[in-house]
Amino acid sequence: MSTSFRECMSLEPGLAYFDHASVAPLTVAAHQAIVDWADDVGRFGSTHWNRWRTSVEKTRRLAARLINADREEIALIHSTTQGINLVAEGYPWKAGDNVVIPAGEFPSNLYPWLMLESQGVEVRRVPMPDHRIDLDKISDACDANTRIVTCSWVGYSHGFRVDLDQLADIVHKKGALLLVDAIQGLGVFPLDVKQSPIDFLSADGHKWLLGPEGAGIFYLKREHLDLLKPMGIGWNSVATAGEFQHECLDLRPTAARFEGGSFNMVGLAGLGASLEVMLDQGIERISNSLRDIVETATEQLRMIDAVVHSSSEHGQWSGIVSFDLPGQDSVSVKQKAKKQNVILNARNGHLRISPHAYTNQQDVEQLISVLKEM
């Protein structure tokens, strides 16, 4: 590869960005795709609509390639929340069913399930010690009435990464299905859904995929297509989409039936451009580079007496590092660092950095220098 990952970004010079677990900067390619779309639509309106509609399908193909899914198993969505709700609202629940979920999930992977309680569905929130996912506790919480287990691939707060193969095995042995909120891992860790037998996956593209907000990916295993009742049905849900004179509710025979109405074409153009960059760089290579920078940052944080909470163990580490600076308020540190061009975050009372694979040693040195002054 002749182009380094850093050269694929256009960050403001002097800005050390450690907040990819929140909202990431765009790749140069995504930025340009968005500008091109705005320029084209501003000048020509819908004249070239078919060109952008074709780019939507390119994004779908790239998303399928990213996780080794079939193109027909991918729906293009507006948010991780939307994908989770497609399952929560579309599953054929019966009173007495239950959902198992680890405690500490991001609200988007909690509230849709809590809404089911009015239908007689029990939501079993399983306590998780030390910010880790205890698979035995997940298994123990399941019974014959468990229909779905839902879990983040990487926890948003402390960054623990769960073994999807082991989790899927446990869930399926209990006769349930597995939904994965993949937003904090997709793009920086390899995933092959033909090898890791998850049932559903949802992820927006504005974090580790380096795309714009409002454009994401929903995957459902082909065999579950007719299990979920499509929500938000619209003109784009049917096989004759675009032929408005045909009033026939003939649903698309693919995951695209869940797409409903008009696409976020500009967002999907940007997401597709970033997906292409990342696939060209290679997800395995990105993962290895991320591991190096996370290890470097963690080591240097400890050298300034920071208390690191995130796991560094093989198979558990991620791009998220949660830590404390003794005697310092996390929100105050975040605000002071921002004034010095170091962007990090605070979650649940702790500081959180989330570098990407293009983050370099100079960025880490700038981070540590600013934190030492606190």
C-alpha positions, 0 to 999 in steps of 0.5 A: 500500500503506497498511501499511509493511513494518516495520509487518508485523513485531513485533520487540522494540523496540531490537533491530537484526536482521541475521541473516535468512540464518540464521533470520528473525523472523516477520511479525505475520501468521505469528505470529498464524496460529500462535497461532490454530492452537495455540489451536484445536487446544488447545481443539477437537482435530481438530474443525476439521481441514478448515479447516487442511487448506484453509489448506495448499492456500492456502499452495500457491497462494501459493507457486505465485504467488510463482514463477509456477508451476502449483499442481500443480508445488508440493510443500510440504516440511519443509526445503530438505534434504528437497527436494534429497533428493527429487531426489538420491534419486529420480533414476534414476541409473546408474553412470558418471553425474555431478553438477556442483556448485560448491565452497562450497555449504551442506552440505545441497546437498552431502551428498545428492550425496556419498551417491550415490558408493556407486552409482557416481555421480561428484560433480564439485565445481568450484573457485570463485575469489573466492566467485563462481560462474564459469559457464564453469567450470560449463560445462567441468565438464559432459560427456555423463554429467552428469545434474544441475547443482545450485547455490545461487541465492545463496551462504550465505557471501558472498552471490553471486547467480548468473544463473539464466537463464544457468546454466539455458541452460548446463546445458540445452545440456549435456543436464543438468537444473538444481536450485536451492537457493533459500533465500537468495534466494526472497522478496527477488528476483523469480523466474518459472519460466516465464521462467527454465527451472529444473527443480527448486527447494527452499527452506525458509521461515524465512529471507527468506520470514519464516516458521517453520522446518519449512515450505518449498517444492519445485518441479519442472517438470511434465514431470519429474513421472514422472522422479523416484521418490517417496521417503517414500511414505505415505497422502498420496501417493495420489489417494485420500488419506484414503480409507484403505480403498482400498489402491491405489497410485495416485500423485497426478498432481501434485507433492503425491505427494512429500508422503508423510504428515501436513502440518506444518499449523501451520508451513504456516499461518504460512508462508502468512500470511507469503507473503501479506504479501510478495506484498501488499508486492510482491517487486519493491518488496521487492528495491528496498528491500533494495538500498537498505539493503544499499548503505547498510550496505555504505557505512557498513561501509567508512567504519569500515574494514571489509573487505567481501567480497561483490559489489555488482555488478548482478545479483550482490549479495544481502541477504548482506554478508560482511566483516571488522573488521581485528584482530577475531575474527568469533565474538567480535564476534558475541557482543559485538554480541548483548549490545548487541541487534545480531544478526549472524552469522559464517560461514567466519571472516568476519562476515556481516550479512543485513538485510531490506527492512524494516530501516531506517536506525536499525538500520544506525546501531545496527549501526555504532555497536556495531561501532565500539566493538569 
